[in-house]
Amino acid sequence: MFPLSHQCDYHLHSTASDGALPPAAVMHLAAEQGIRELALTDHDTFAGLSEARLAAQELNLTLIEGMEFSCNWQGMTIHLVALWPQGVTASAQELAAVQEQNRWQRAKRILEKLARAGIPLTLDEIVEKAGGRVPGRPHFAQVLVEQGHVKNHGQAFRKFLGAGKIGDVKSHWLEMDAALEDLLATEAFCILAHPLRYKLTRSKRVRLIKAFAAAGGQAMELVSGRQDVAQTASLLKLAEELGLKLSWGSDFHAPGPACPAPGNFAALPAACRPLSQLLA
């Protein structure tokens, strides 16, 4: 028996990338929130999947193995949620290893750019915040706050790390069409993540979604966290026009009021079906 759509969350993060909870704790929290089917989608890595898989089995959760894959489109970073319903393939592991190296290069490049701006951080400081794993921008933000360069995480992104700032390094990512080609070759099911989160005009957002579909993208995150009903309806209409399947999720990173908990997202239209049912 398949779970109901609102019992599914296909976009969750753990300490394997920039989340605050270990993978097993994410599984337990999701179960407490009434989630029965979910995907762990850490940024450009599968490092948390083994731990998540064991916890999901203990909790009788359906875990779809995944990753949030970084790429470029017209000069901006775009995220693709890639899922492997039958389990991660060997070629997917190889692609993830390349992405991890790209992330290490990006981290070093961010350090260089911050140093030129008069903020000399060290890689060891950043990696410590990432628990020894490849660091992301939230880990840079933690160190910037602790060293007094900014007052809080939000200011770190507004001044140094957000889109268009010195820490927004994109040069190491594949272009979206190439990323989709590589992911599809690994048997991934490819979803355009949170299309409403990118700082785009409505017309340019439509161009992004059409470009994604034209390059072989298979689904779109219709709902990501909290959003307006009218926004959901607009995305649904476009997805239907382009033949894109539907996904959704909280984009959970950490407990607390600033981040939606697993399963905490806007109302889903009747057209949404659990992915295990859709991909069976």
C-alpha positions as CSV (number, residue, x, y, z in Angstrom):
1,M,0.0,0.0,0.0
2,F,1.4,3.4,-1.0
3,P,1.5,6.3,1.4
4,L,-0.5,9.4,0.9
5,S,1.3,12.2,-0.9
6,H,1.5,14.4,2.2
7,Q,3.3,11.6,4.0
8,C,6.2,11.9,1.5
9,D,9.1,14.3,1.5
10,Y,11.7,14.1,-1.4
11,H,14.1,16.9,-0.4
12,L,16.0,16.5,2.9
13,H,19.5,17.4,4.1
14,S,21.8,16.0,6.8
15,T,25.3,16.6,8.2
16,A,26.6,14.7,5.1
17,S,26.4,18.2,3.4
18,D,24.9,21.3,5.0
19,G,22.3,20.0,7.3
20,A,22.3,20.1,11.1
21,L,21.3,16.6,11.9
22,P,23.0,13.2,11.2
23,P,21.3,11.1,8.5
24,A,19.8,8.7,11.1
25,A,18.4,11.6,13.1
26,V,16.8,13.0,10.0
27,M,15.1,9.7,9.4
28,H,13.8,9.6,13.0
29,L,12.5,13.2,12.8
30,A,10.8,12.5,9.5
31,A,9.1,9.5,11.1
32,E,8.0,11.5,14.1
33,Q,6.5,14.1,11.6
34,G,4.4,11.3,10.0
35,I,6.5,10.8,6.9
36,R,6.5,7.3,5.4
37,E,8.4,7.8,2.1
38,L,11.4,10.2,1.7
39,A,14.6,10.9,0.0
40,L,17.9,12.1,1.5
41,T,19.3,14.6,-1.0
42,D,22.5,16.0,0.4
43,H,24.5,18.4,-1.9
44,D,26.7,16.5,-4.4
45,T,27.3,13.5,-2.2
46,F,26.0,10.1,-1.2
47,A,28.0,10.1,2.1
48,G,24.9,10.0,4.3
49,L,23.0,7.2,2.5
50,S,24.4,4.2,4.3
51,E,23.4,5.5,7.8
52,A,20.1,6.8,6.5
53,R,19.3,3.4,4.9
54,L,19.8,1.5,8.1
55,A,17.7,3.9,10.1
56,A,14.9,3.9,7.4
57,Q,14.8,0.1,7.6
58,E,14.4,0.1,11.4
59,L,11.6,2.7,11.1
60,N,9.9,1.0,8.2
61,L,10.3,4.0,6.0
62,T,10.6,3.9,2.2
63,L,13.9,5.6,1.4
64,I,14.7,6.7,-2.2
65,E,18.4,7.3,-2.6
66,G,19.3,10.7,-3.9
67,M,21.5,13.7,-4.2
68,E,21.0,17.4,-4.9
69,F,23.3,18.1,-7.8
70,S,24.7,21.5,-8.5
71,C,25.0,22.9,-12.1
72,N,25.0,26.2,-14.0
73,W,22.3,27.8,-16.2
74,Q,22.9,31.2,-17.8
75,G,25.5,32.2,-15.2
76,M,23.6,31.1,-12.1
77,T,23.7,28.0,-9.9
78,I,20.8,25.7,-10.3
79,H,20.0,22.6,-8.3
80,L,18.7,19.3,-9.6
81,V,17.3,16.7,-7.2
82,A,18.5,13.4,-8.7
83,L,16.9,10.2,-7.4
84,W,17.8,6.5,-7.9
85,P,14.6,4.5,-7.1
86,Q,16.4,1.2,-7.7
87,G,19.5,2.3,-5.7
88,V,22.5,4.3,-6.5
89,T,24.5,2.9,-9.5
90,A,28.2,2.6,-9.9
91,S,28.2,5.3,-12.5
92,A,26.3,7.6,-10.2
93,Q,29.0,7.0,-7.5
94,E,31.7,8.1,-10.1
95,L,29.7,11.2,-10.9
96,A,29.4,12.1,-7.2
97,A,33.1,11.7,-6.8
98,V,33.7,14.3,-9.5
99,Q,31.2,16.7,-7.9
100,E,32.9,16.3,-4.5
101,Q,36.2,17.3,-6.1
102,N,34.5,20.3,-7.7
103,R,33.2,21.2,-4.2
104,W,36.7,21.1,-2.7
105,Q,38.0,23.3,-5.5
106,R,35.1,25.7,-4.9
107,A,35.8,25.9,-1.2
108,K,39.4,26.8,-1.9
109,R,38.3,29.4,-4.4
110,I,35.9,31.0,-1.9
111,L,38.8,31.2,0.6
112,E,41.0,32.9,-1.9
113,K,38.3,35.5,-2.7
114,L,37.5,36.2,0.9
115,A,41.2,36.6,1.7
116,R,41.5,39.2,-1.1
117,A,38.6,41.0,0.6
118,G,40.5,41.1,3.9
119,I,39.0,38.0,5.5
120,P,41.8,35.4,5.9
121,L,40.0,32.2,6.9
122,T,41.7,28.8,6.8
123,L,40.4,25.6,5.1
124,D,40.9,23.7,8.4
125,E,38.5,26.1,10.2
126,I,35.8,25.6,7.5
127,V,36.3,21.8,7.3
128,E,35.9,21.5,11.1
129,K,32.4,23.0,10.8
130,A,31.6,20.5,8.1
131,G,32.6,17.6,10.4
132,G,35.6,16.7,8.2
133,R,33.6,16.5,5.0
134,V,33.6,18.8,2.0
135,P,32.3,22.2,3.2
136,G,29.5,24.3,1.8
137,R,28.7,28.0,2.1
138,P,26.7,27.5,5.4
139,H,30.0,26.3,7.0
140,F,31.8,29.4,5.8
141,A,28.9,31.4,7.3
142,Q,29.4,29.8,10.7
143,V,33.0,30.8,10.8
144,L,32.3,34.3,9.6
145,V,29.8,34.7,12.5
146,E,32.1,33.2,15.1
147,Q,35.0,35.4,14.1
148,G,32.9,38.5,14.2
149,H,33.0,39.4,10.5
150,V,29.2,39.4,10.4
151,K,26.4,39.3,13.0
152,N,24.5,36.3,11.8
153,H,24.1,33.6,9.1
154,G,21.8,35.8,7.0
155,Q,24.2,38.7,7.0
156,A,27.0,36.4,5.9
157,F,25.1,35.5,2.8
158,R,23.9,39.0,2.2
159,K,27.5,40.4,2.4
160,F,29.7,37.6,1.2
161,L,28.2,34.3,0.2
162,G,24.9,34.9,-1.5
163,A,24.1,35.1,-5.2
164,G,26.3,37.6,-6.9
165,K,28.6,38.1,-3.9
166,I,32.3,37.2,-3.7
167,G,31.6,33.8,-2.2
168,D,29.2,32.8,-4.9
169,V,31.6,30.7,-7.0
170,K,30.0,28.8,-9.9
171,S,32.8,28.1,-12.3
172,H,33.3,24.5,-11.3
173,W,29.8,23.3,-12.1
174,L,28.6,21.6,-15.3
175,E,26.1,23.4,-17.5
176,M,22.5,22.2,-16.8
177,D,22.1,20.3,-20.1
178,A,25.5,18.5,-19.6
179,A,24.6,17.7,-16.0
180,L,21.3,16.2,-17.1
181,E,23.0,14.2,-19.8
182,D,25.4,12.8,-17.2
183,L,22.8,12.1,-14.6
184,L,20.4,10.4,-17.0
185,A,23.3,8.2,-18.1
186,T,23.5,6.9,-14.4
187,E,19.8,6.0,-14.5
188,A,18.8,9.0,-12.3
189,F,15.3,10.4,-12.2
190,C,16.0,14.1,-12.5
191,I,13.9,16.9,-10.8
192,L,14.3,20.6,-11.0
193,A,14.7,21.8,-7.4
194,H,12.7,24.7,-5.9
195,P,12.1,26.7,-9.1
196,L,10.6,29.6,-7.1
197,R,13.8,30.1,-5.0
198,Y,15.9,31.4,-7.8
199,K,16.1,35.1,-8.2
200,L,14.4,35.2,-11.6
201,T,11.7,37.1,-13.2
202,R,8.6,35.1,-14.0
203,S,9.5,35.0,-17.8
204,K,13.0,33.9,-17.1
205,R,11.8,31.2,-14.6
206,V,9.6,29.8,-17.4
207,R,12.6,29.8,-19.7
208,L,14.6,27.8,-17.1
209,I,11.8,25.2,-16.7
210,K,11.4,24.9,-20.4
211,A,15.2,24.5,-20.9
212,F,15.2,21.9,-18.2
213,A,12.4,19.9,-19.9
214,A,14.0,20.3,-23.3
215,A,17.3,18.9,-22.0
216,G,15.6,15.7,-20.7
217,G,14.5,16.7,-17.2
218,Q,11.7,14.5,-15.9
219,A,10.0,16.3,-13.0
220,M,9.8,19.6,-11.2
221,E,9.5,20.4,-7.5
222,L,5.9,21.7,-7.5
223,V,6.1,22.6,-3.8
224,S,9.2,23.4,-1.8
225,G,8.5,24.4,1.8
226,R,5.9,27.1,2.3
227,Q,4.5,28.9,-0.8
228,D,1.4,30.6,-2.1
229,V,-1.4,28.6,-3.6
230,A,-1.3,30.7,-6.7
231,Q,2.4,30.0,-7.2
232,T,1.7,26.2,-6.9
233,A,-1.2,26.5,-9.5
234,S,1.0,28.4,-11.9
235,L,3.8,25.8,-11.7
236,L,1.3,22.9,-12.0
237,K,-0.1,24.4,-15.2
238,L,3.4,24.7,-16.7
239,A,4.4,21.2,-15.6
240,E,1.3,19.8,-17.3
241,E,2.1,21.7,-20.5
242,L,5.7,20.4,-20.6
243,G,4.9,16.9,-19.6
244,L,6.9,17.1,-16.4
245,K,6.1,14.8,-13.4
246,L,5.6,16.3,-10.0
247,S,7.8,16.1,-6.9
248,W,7.8,18.1,-3.6
249,G,9.6,18.4,-0.3
250,S,10.5,20.6,2.7
251,D,14.1,21.2,1.8
252,F,14.8,20.5,5.5
253,H,18.2,21.5,6.8
254,A,17.8,22.1,10.6
255,P,15.2,22.0,13.4
256,G,13.8,25.4,14.3
257,P,11.4,28.1,13.1
258,A,13.7,29.3,10.3
259,C,13.5,26.0,8.4
260,P,10.5,23.8,7.5
261,A,10.5,20.5,9.3
262,P,10.2,17.3,7.3
263,G,6.7,17.1,5.8
264,N,6.1,20.8,6.5
265,F,5.2,22.2,3.0
266,A,2.4,23.9,1.3
267,A,-0.8,22.0,0.3
268,L,-0.3,19.5,-2.5
269,P,-2.7,19.4,-5.5
270,A,-4.6,16.2,-6.2
271,A,-2.3,15.5,-9.1
272,C,0.6,14.7,-6.8
273,R,1.3,11.0,-6.4
274,P,4.0,9.3,-4.3
275,L,7.1,8.7,-6.4
276,S,7.3,5.1,-5.4
277,Q,3.9,4.6,-7.1
278,L,4.8,6.8,-10.1
279,L,8.2,5.1,-10.7
280,A,7.1,1.5,-9.9
